[in-house]
Amino acid sequence: MQFLWKYIDELVGKGIPTGVLIKLIGLSLADLVPMALPLTVMVAALMTFGNLSESFELVAMKANGVSLLRILRPVFLFMSALVFANFLFLNFVIPKANLEFKAMLLDLRSKKPAFNIDAGQFYQQIDGVAIRIGEKAEDNETVKDVLIYEYKNDDSKRLNVIRAEHGKMVMSADQRILNFTLYNGVRYEEMTSAESYKRTLPFNQMYFKKQQMVVDLSSLDFTFSDRERMSTDYRLLNVNQLFLEIDSFNMRMKKHYLDNQNYLNRLIHYTPSFPNPVPGKSAKIDDFQLLKDTVIYNNFSKSKHMAMKSLAVSLARGIKGTLDGYASTVEFEKKDVALYQSELHKKFSYSFLLMMLFLIAAPLGAIIKKGGIGLPLVISVLLFVLFYAINITGEKMGKELVVPVWFGMWMSTLVLLPIALIITFQALRDRSFFSGGFKLSLKPFRKSKK
């Protein structure tokens, strides 16, 4: 529904085939799988082990010497396979689905509206043809007062005009050809190929009782754009491609560092030449015999001081500008590569998160001893909201370089890990969170009887 509301204005009225629209909606749902799967795992684990605990089946198994870890072992193996399958889905399916979705959406945005001529309006979506009809019958085929412009966008710039009193237009079976049958009309053709066209503007005018005309509608077809040109987005890359992009970033950063290091080395070893206070001789700083209490600046006359100040300021500004440019380049490159690093960590963190949430939900279901869809669903939603809020915050902080990228992408897992350990430890010891229990006393509210 969100997809339809978001893109409905770009899809309506373009004659998009139903199969293409269903495929587009299906591709848009691929991104929801990594978000829906954790919630599904939590609900399933809570319901399953809650039912087992509520019906005392866990108690029976433990009474026969089967520990909770052994009970969880087969489900743990299944979850390991699910984690691996989720990683493969994140690594291969989602990039391909997102690439196809973005490309199809771009194609549909650029697709021309479906062929539908309204009376009294020019239809100009067909390449090289503009059609206007005065009236259209209810059968959607019989038309009156037909005006057709044929034009060429080549060097000839030829223009043909056809006008007819009435006619009939029929679409071919594949809807790629429009067959016009026109009656009682005139055809006007400009003779642009004539040598004297610019001077005399010659033309042909032909009257007809009946004329057949074929209009090619292939320009309205849905076409697929080149997918390779769109595959540079970080969200459309798999693990190997992300590693290559990150490695390319490291090489660029190394090159920037070496270039700026060489520049600074040249500045350090550079000795500017100044006019010698002794006329007829140029000297460098090292040539001056400086006394202990004197400085270079004082060895020159006051008339040279202004030039020396200007040279020093311009040199300092040049160095500062170079270093600022280098810092800006490094900052931009780091934020750019942070997107690729976050996507790389996302593929692993989202997969491991399934196991983490299972280790929370399964022991928790054994503790709360409630099955069904009620309480387990409420607890699952609360845990999922906690995970989602932490995950979105960490991902944004990592991409903005507020925290290291790896820490931001694994923040939700690091927060949930202690919770999983505590719940599992409590379940293994057959304790609830309130093992001591608590009672609500109504004694202060009761009236004493004498």
Buried (B, 14 or more C-beta within 10 A) or exposed (E): EEBEEEBEEEBEEBEBEEEBBEBBEEBBEBBEBBEEBBBBBBBBBBBBBBBBBBEEEBBEBBEEEEEBEEBBEEBBEEBEEBBEEBBEBBBEEBBBBBBBBBBBBEBBEEBBEEBEBEEEEEBEBBEEBBBBBEEBEEEEEBBBBBBBBBBEEEEEEBBBBBBBEBBBBEBEEEEBBBEBBBBBBEBEBBBBEEEEBEEEEBBEEEEEEEBEBEBEBEEBEBEEEEBEEBBEEBBBBBBEBBEEBEEEBEEBBEEBEEEBEEBBEEEEEEEEEBBBEEEEEEBEEEEBEEEEEEEEEEBBEEEBEEEBEEEEEEEEEEEEEBEEEBEEBBEEBBEEBBBBBBBBBBBBBBBBBBBBBBBBBBBBBBBBBBBEEEBBBEBBEEBBEBBBEBBEBBBEBBBEEEBEBBBBBBBBBEBBBEBBEEBBEBBEEEEEEEEEEEEEEEEEEEEEEE
